[in-house]
Amino acid sequence: MMSGFLSESLIEFGLCGHPDKLGLIKSVAARANASHSFLFHGPKNIGKFTCAKLLALSANCLAPADNLACFKCANCQKILNGRFEYLTVLNYKFGEIPIDDIRNRIISPCMLKVPGSIKSVYIINDARFFNSESANCFLKTLEEPTPNVIFILITSSIDSMLPTIRSRCQLVRFDEPDLNDAKKYARKINPEISEAGLDIIVGAAGSIGSIVAALSDKNIARDAEALMSFASKINTGLSAFDAAALIERAYGGEALKTAFGDFCSENVLQLEELFDKIEHVCLSKQYLRLMIVYSLLYLAKNASRRDYQATCHELSHRIDLFFQSIEAFAADYVSGFKNTMTAAQIKELTEKSKRETARNKRDEFLKIVSLTLGALEKIYVQKAVSKPGGPVASKTGALELIREKIAALHSHASLDGAIKTIAAGHYRDVAANINVELYLERYLMSVIEK
């Protein structure tokens, strides 16, 4: 059994679920696992990087408890504070992993002698950004492992990895934690949220990372009130105005203010950190995105066609404005360093920020379409298994109650038609790398046209 202190420490560290991964980490820390390279794969934001860091901590802890990190010793404190010389984290946001990074940040340091009690850990996130040159260069390092070195590759798309790299790594799959475990974990993060609000946030967030981001948001109390208002209006009558208010919460000025924070207060260029923060803010609003989708599915059958179409347009417009503001802010931020950088460097960084903004914007449109498709499928299933006219069970959660109300407005045929239309178009467009924002309103309009 895990001690109470250790359990609390893991919760504070940010680990929820994945008890099977603790066994792997313990075996590495005990030097009982002969693997020197691991490929952590699974959906985004479910704890892959957290487990990778826990592995680095446990493998180098000076006073491990049951072969897991103590979080208190000198090595643990250095890792937690980002000052451990034998831990290298390579994060990639702006495209391909350059071969020079593999040579200079991995291969060259690997040749240096490591103290016998130390494991030198290299975490590569996201490994799907290998190009053919950098992948083949890294492959040679995997084939001829250096003693006391551990590689942890992280990706949400294992199919994008070269088979030769996959075959030389121990594959470790990550799945979503149990919903009840996630709820208990969420309650420890924010004990002030109401039970109904917590039920909606945990059920709608989509990942443990999104739950943590949401409950850590300084505006969560006000957003939770909006959720409760939304849930009540599903029964009393939700309007296009109410849907617009949800859209404003997800993509309005307050969200932008949180995203930008005080980034201009330091005279240090931190472009990757800026986009990390922007992604974090977007992640924290995942539950609001789903509520927006549910409001649209409600309005599709319980409002005029004009109001529904206007709300769809408002959503698309707000997302577009949100990322226009991000692009403008990033450009101004980079240009603020024009006195310390060359014009060519400024241009390169500005182009990088534009590409990253465009990627985030595309992802946002994709998420709305994906959430719409997922919501339609859940409503279809819930409608199929529920008894027509029967009472709703008292144990039904807040999200199930919302879906129950929406399901009553839609016929099986209309749901089936919308699911088929969106699924066919969405997956085709994603595969073809088409600009999905051009199709968002068409997808949403198919809900009322079927």
C-alpha positions in Angstrom: 0.0 0.0 0.0 1.1 3.6 -0.7 1.8 5.6 2.4 -0.5 8.6 3.1 2.4 11.0 2.8 3.6 9.6 -0.5 0.0 9.6 -1.9 -0.4 13.3 -0.9 3.0 14.1 -2.5 2.0 12.5 -5.8 -1.2 14.4 -5.8 0.6 17.7 -5.1 3.1 16.7 -7.8 0.2 16.5 -10.3 -0.2 12.7 -10.8 -3.8 11.4 -11.1 -4.4 7.8 -12.0 -1.9 5.6 -13.9 -1.1 3.3 -10.9 0.4 0.8 -13.4 2.9 3.4 -14.4 4.2 3.6 -10.8 5.3 -0.1 -11.1 7.4 0.8 -14.2 8.9 3.9 -12.4 9.8 1.8 -9.4 11.5 -0.8 -11.5 13.6 1.8 -13.2 14.5 3.4 -9.9 15.5 0.0 -8.4 17.7 -0.6 -11.5 15.6 -3.7 -12.2 14.4 -2.5 -15.7 17.0 -3.0 -18.4 15.3 -0.6 -20.9 17.2 2.6 -21.6 14.5 4.2 -23.8 10.7 4.5 -23.3 8.0 5.8 -25.6 5.1 7.3 -23.7 2.1 7.6 -25.9 -1.6 8.3 -25.6 -4.1 11.2 -25.8 -2.9 14.7 -24.9 -2.9 16.2 -21.4 -3.4 12.9 -19.5 -0.1 12.8 -17.5 2.6 11.5 -19.9 5.0 14.3 -19.1 4.2 14.2 -15.4 5.1 10.5 -15.3 8.3 11.1 -17.3 9.4 13.7 -14.7 8.4 11.4 -11.9 10.6 8.7 -13.5 13.5 11.2 -13.6 12.9 12.2 -10.0 12.7 8.6 -8.7 15.7 7.4 -10.7 17.8 10.1 -9.1 16.3 10.4 -5.6 18.7 10.2 -2.7 16.1 8.9 -0.2 13.4 7.1 -2.2 10.3 5.7 -0.4 9.4 2.3 -1.9 11.5 3.3 -5.0 9.5 6.5 -5.6 10.8 10.1 -5.3 10.8 11.7 -1.8 10.4 15.2 -3.3 12.6 16.5 -0.5 16.2 15.5 -1.1 18.8 17.7 -2.9 18.4 16.0 -6.2 14.6 16.1 -6.1 14.6 19.8 -5.3 17.0 20.5 -8.1 14.8 18.6 -10.6 11.6 20.3 -9.3 13.3 23.7 -9.6 14.7 23.0 -13.1 18.3 23.0 -12.0 19.4 19.4 -12.2 22.3 19.1 -14.7 21.5 15.5 -15.6 17.9 16.1 -16.7 17.4 17.6 -20.2 13.9 18.4 -21.4 13.4 19.2 -25.1 10.0 20.7 -25.9 9.1 21.4 -29.5 6.4 23.8 -30.5 7.6 25.4 -33.7 7.9 22.6 -36.1 10.5 19.9 -36.7 13.2 18.8 -34.3 16.5 20.0 -35.9 19.4 17.6 -36.3 21.6 20.1 -34.5 19.6 19.7 -31.3 20.1 16.0 -31.4 23.8 16.4 -31.9 24.4 19.3 -29.4 21.8 18.6 -26.7 21.7 14.8 -26.7 24.6 13.1 -28.4 27.4 15.4 -27.2 26.3 15.4 -23.5 25.7 11.6 -23.6 29.5 11.2 -24.2 30.3 12.9 -20.8 30.8 10.7 -17.8 27.9 10.4 -15.4 28.4 9.5 -11.7 27.6 5.9 -11.0 24.6 6.7 -8.8 23.0 9.1 -11.3 20.7 8.4 -14.3 21.0 11.1 -17.0 17.5 11.5 -18.3 16.5 13.1 -21.6 12.8 13.8 -22.2 11.7 14.7 -25.8 8.3 16.2 -26.0 6.7 16.0 -28.7 8.7 13.3 -30.4 6.4 13.4 -33.5 8.3 16.4 -34.6 11.3 14.4 -35.6 12.2 14.9 -39.3 14.0 12.1 -41.3 17.5 13.6 -40.6 17.1 14.1 -36.8 15.2 10.8 -36.4 18.0 8.8 -38.1 20.7 10.7 -36.1 18.9 9.9 -32.9 18.4 6.3 -34.0 22.1 5.7 -33.9 22.1 6.8 -30.2 19.3 4.4 -29.4 21.1 1.5 -31.1 24.3 2.2 -29.1 23.0 3.2 -25.6 25.3 5.0 -23.2 25.4 3.6 -19.7 23.3 5.4 -17.1 21.3 7.3 -19.7 17.5 7.1 -20.1 15.5 8.5 -23.0 11.8 9.2 -22.6 10.0 10.1 -25.8 6.5 11.5 -25.5 3.9 11.7 -28.2 0.1 11.8 -28.7 0.5 10.3 -32.2 2.5 7.0 -32.1 1.7 6.3 -35.7 3.8 9.3 -36.7 6.9 7.8 -35.2 9.4 5.9 -37.3 9.0 2.1 -36.8 12.7 1.8 -36.2 12.5 4.2 -33.2 9.4 2.5 -31.9 11.0 -0.9 -32.0 13.9 0.3 -29.9 11.8 1.7 -27.1 9.7 0.2 -24.4 6.1 1.3 -25.4 4.1 2.7 -22.5 0.5 3.5 -23.3 -1.5 6.1 -21.3 -5.2 6.1 -21.0 -7.6 8.5 -19.3 -7.9 7.9 -15.5 -11.1 6.6 -14.0 -13.8 9.4 -13.8 -14.2 8.8 -10.0 -10.5 9.1 -9.4 -10.4 12.3 -11.5 -13.2 13.7 -9.4 -11.5 12.9 -6.1 -8.3 14.5 -7.5 -10.2 17.6 -8.6 -11.9 18.0 -5.2 -8.4 18.1 -3.6 -7.3 20.8 -6.0 -10.3 23.1 -5.5 -12.5 22.1 -2.5 -14.7 25.2 -2.9 -16.5 24.2 -6.2 -20.0 22.9 -5.7 -20.7 19.3 -6.4 -22.8 20.0 -9.4 -20.2 22.4 -10.8 -17.4 19.8 -10.2 -19.5 17.1 -11.9 -19.8 19.3 -15.1 -16.2 20.4 -15.1 -14.8 16.9 -14.6 -17.2 15.3 -17.0 -16.8 17.9 -19.7 -13.1 18.7 -19.4 -12.0 15.7 -21.5 -8.6 15.1 -19.9 -7.0 15.3 -16.4 -4.8 18.1 -17.7 -7.8 20.1 -18.7 -9.4 19.5 -15.3 -6.3 20.7 -13.5 -6.0 23.7 -15.7 -9.7 24.6 -15.2 -9.7 24.3 -11.5 -6.5 26.3 -11.2 -8.0 29.2 -13.2 -8.5 32.3 -11.1 -11.9 32.8 -12.8 -13.2 29.3 -12.1 -15.6 30.5 -9.4 -17.4 32.8 -11.8 -17.2 30.3 -14.6 -18.8 27.7 -12.3 -21.7 30.0 -11.6 -22.2 30.5 -15.4 -22.2 26.7 -15.7 -24.9 26.4 -13.1 -26.9 29.1 -14.8 -26.5 27.3 -18.1 -27.6 23.9 -16.6 -30.7 25.5 -15.1 -31.7 27.3 -18.3 -31.6 24.0 -20.3 -34.7 23.2 -18.3 -36.3 26.7 -18.3 -35.3 28.0 -21.7 -31.9 28.7 -23.1 -31.5 31.7 -25.5 -29.0 32.7 -28.1 -28.0 35.4 -25.7 -27.1 32.8 -23.1 -25.0 30.9 -25.6 -23.2 34.1 -26.6 -22.3 34.7 -22.9 -20.7 31.3 -22.8 -18.7 32.1 -26.0 -17.6 35.4 -24.4 -16.3 33.5 -21.4 -14.3 31.1 -23.5 -12.9 33.6 -26.1 -13.4 37.0 -24.7 -11.1 39.7 -23.3 -10.8 38.1 -19.8 -9.4 34.9 -21.3 -6.9 36.9 -23.4 -5.8 38.9 -20.4 -5.2 35.7 -18.5 -3.3 34.2 -21.4 -0.9 37.2 -21.8 -0.4 37.8 -18.1 2.6 39.9 -17.3 4.9 38.6 -20.1 6.1 42.1 -21.0 7.4 42.8 -17.5 10.6 40.8 -18.0 13.3 41.8 -20.5 13.8 38.2 -21.6 12.4 36.7 -24.8 10.3 33.7 -23.8 8.3 32.9 -26.9 7.9 29.2 -26.2 6.7 30.0 -22.6 4.2 32.5 -24.0 2.6 29.9 -26.2 2.7 27.4 -23.4 0.7 29.8 -21.4 -1.7 30.4 -24.2 -2.2 26.7 -24.7 -2.8 26.3 -21.0 -5.5 29.0 -21.0 -7.2 27.3 -24.0 -7.0 24.0 -22.2 -8.6 25.4 -19.1 -11.6 26.4 -21.1 -12.3 22.9 -22.5 -15.4 22.4 -20.4 -16.8 25.7 -21.6 -16.3 24.6 -25.2 -18.4 21.5 -24.5 -21.1 23.7 -22.9 -21.1 25.9 -26.0 -21.6 22.8 -28.2 -24.5 21.7 -26.0 -26.0 25.1 -26.2 -25.8 25.0 -30.0 -27.4 21.5 -30.0 -30.2 22.9 -27.8 -30.7 26.0 -29.9 -30.7 23.9 -33.1 -34.1 22.5 -32.2 -35.4 25.1 -29.7 -34.7 28.4 -31.4 -35.2 30.0 -34.8 -33.0 29.1 -37.6 -31.8 32.7 -37.7 -30.8 32.7 -34.0 -29.0 29.4 -34.4 -27.1 30.5 -37.5 -26.2 33.8 -35.8 -24.8 32.0 -32.8 -22.7 29.7 -35.0 -21.3 32.7 -36.8 -20.6 34.4 -33.5 -18.6 31.4 -32.3 -16.5 31.3 -35.5 -16.0 35.1 -35.3 -15.0 35.1 -31.7 -12.4 32.3 -32.2 -11.0 34.2 -35.1 -10.7 37.5 -33.1 -9.2 35.6 -30.2 -6.3 34.3 -32.3 -5.9 37.6 -34.2 -5.3 39.2 -30.9 -2.8 36.5 -29.9 -0.9 37.0 -33.2 -0.8 40.8 -32.8 0.4 40.5 -29.2 3.1 37.9 -30.1 4.3 40.2 -33.0 4.5 43.2 -30.6 6.2 41.1 -28.0 8.9 39.9 -30.4 9.4 43.4 -31.9 10.1 44.7 -28.4 13.5 43.0 -28.6 14.6 44.7 -31.9 17.3 46.6 -30.1 19.0 43.4 -28.9 18.4 41.2 -32.0 19.0 41.4 -35.7 16.2 42.1 -38.1 16.6 38.6 -39.5 16.1 37.1 -36.1 13.1 39.2 -35.4 11.6 38.2 -38.7 12.3 34.5 -38.0 10.7 34.6 -34.6 7.7 36.5 -35.8 7.1 33.9 -38.5 7.4 31.2 -35.9 4.8 32.9 -33.7 2.5 33.3 -36.7 2.8 29.6 -37.6 2.2 28.6 -33.9 -0.9 30.9 -33.7 -2.2 29.4 -36.9 -1.7 25.9 -35.5 -3.5 26.7 -32.3 -6.3 28.4 -34.2 -6.8 25.4 -36.4 -6.7 23.1 -33.3 -9.4 25.3 -31.8 -11.8 24.8 -34.7 -11.0 21.1 -34.8 -11.8 20.8 -31.1 -15.2 22.4 -31.6 -16.1 20.1 -34.5 -14.7 17.0 -32.6 -16.7 18.0 -29.5 -19.8 18.5 -31.6 -19.4 15.0 -33.1 -18.7 13.4 -29.7 -21.7 15.2 -28.1 -24.0 14.0 -30.9 -22.8 10.5 -30.5 -23.4 10.5 -26.7 -26.8 12.1 -27.1 -27.7 9.4 -29.7 -26.6 6.6 -27.4 -28.4 8.1 -24.4 -31.6 8.5 -26.4 -31.4 4.9 -27.6 -31.0 3.4 -24.1 -33.4 5.6 -22.2 -37.1 4.7 -21.9 -39.3 7.2 -23.7 -41.2 9.3 -21.2 -39.6 7.5 -18.2 -38.3 9.2 -15.2 -34.6 10.2 -15.0 -32.8 8.2 -12.3 -31.8 10.2 -9.3 -28.2 9.2 -9.6 -28.0 10.8 -13.1 -25.2 13.4 -13.2 -25.5 17.0 -14.4 -24.1 16.3 -17.8 -26.5 13.4 -18.3 -29.4 15.6 -17.4 -28.3 18.2 -19.9 -28.0 15.5 -22.6 -31.4 14.0 -21.6 -33.0 17.4 -22.2 -31.3 17.9 -25.6 -32.0 14.3 -26.7 -35.7 15.0 -26.2 -35.5 17.7 -28.8 -33.8 15.6 -31.5 -35.1 12.6 -33.4 -33.0 9.5 -33.9 -33.0 10.1 -37.6 -31.8 13.7 -37.3 -29.0 12.7 -34.9 -27.9 9.9 -37.1 -27.8 12.1 -40.2 -25.8 14.8 -38.5 -23.3 12.3 -37.1 -22.7 10.8 -40.5 -22.4 14.2 -42.2 -19.9 15.6 -39.7 -17.9 12.4 -39.3 -17.4 12.0 -43.0 -16.5 15.7 -43.6 -14.4 16.2 -40.4 -12.1 13.2 -40.8 -11.7 13.8 -44.5 -10.7 17.5 -43.9 -8.3 16.6 -41.1 -6.6 13.9 -43.2 -6.4 16.4 -46.2 -5.1 19.2 -43.9 -7.9 21.5 -45.1 -8.5 24.8 -43.3 -11.3 23.5 -41.0 -12.5 27.0 -40.0 -14.0 27.3 -43.4 -16.2 24.3 -42.7 -17.2 24.9 -39.1 -20.5 26.7 -39.7 -21.3 24.1 -42.4 -20.8 21.3 -40.0 -22.9 23.1 -37.3 -25.7 23.9 -39.7 -25.9 20.2 -40.7 -27.4 19.6 -37.2 -30.6 21.4 -38.2 -30.6 20.3 -41.8 -30.8 16.6 -41.1 
